[in-house]
Amino acid sequence: MSDLNDLSKAIAEVPEEPLLPIEKKLIAGSLTLGIVLLVGLGIVNHFLPIATV
């Protein structure tokens, strides 16, 4: 258990670093792409629903 305590102390001592501008752009791009694909899937599902048996 000593190793876990040492690890948690070491992690707590690491200062937080702000996100880089490219990281912010990647996050925004991923969220935008996810929302666009989700809306696109909803539209496709609306016009081409799966046929029920």
C-alpha positions in Angstrom: 0.0 0.0 0.0 3.0 2.3 0.5 3.4 2.4 -3.3 -0.1 3.6 -3.7 0.3 6.3 -1.1 3.5 7.5 -2.7 1.9 7.5 -6.1 -1.1 9.5 -4.9 1.2 12.0 -3.2 3.3 12.4 -6.3 0.2 12.9 -8.5 -1.2 15.5 -6.1 2.1 17.4 -6.2 2.1 17.8 -10.0 1.0 21.3 -11.0 -1.9 21.6 -13.4 -1.0 22.7 -16.9 -3.4 24.7 -19.1 -4.5 23.2 -22.3 -2.6 24.2 -25.4 -4.4 26.0 -28.2 -4.1 23.0 -30.5 -5.6 20.8 -27.8 -8.6 23.1 -27.4 -9.1 23.0 -31.2 -8.9 19.2 -31.2 -11.5 19.0 -28.4 -13.8 21.4 -30.2 -13.4 19.6 -33.5 -14.1 16.3 -31.9 -17.3 17.5 -30.2 -18.4 19.3 -33.4 -17.8 16.2 -35.5 -19.7 14.0 -33.0 -22.7 16.3 -32.9 -22.8 16.6 -36.7 -22.6 12.8 -37.2 -25.3 12.3 -34.5 -27.6 14.8 -36.3 -26.8 13.2 -39.6 -27.7 9.7 -38.3 -30.9 11.1 -36.9 -31.8 12.6 -40.3 -31.0 9.3 -42.1 -33.0 7.3 -39.6 -35.9 9.7 -40.1 -36.0 9.3 -43.9 -34.8 5.7 -44.1 -36.1 3.9 -41.0 -35.3 0.2 -40.4 -38.2 -1.9 -41.7 -39.9 -3.8 -38.9 -40.8 -7.4 -39.5 
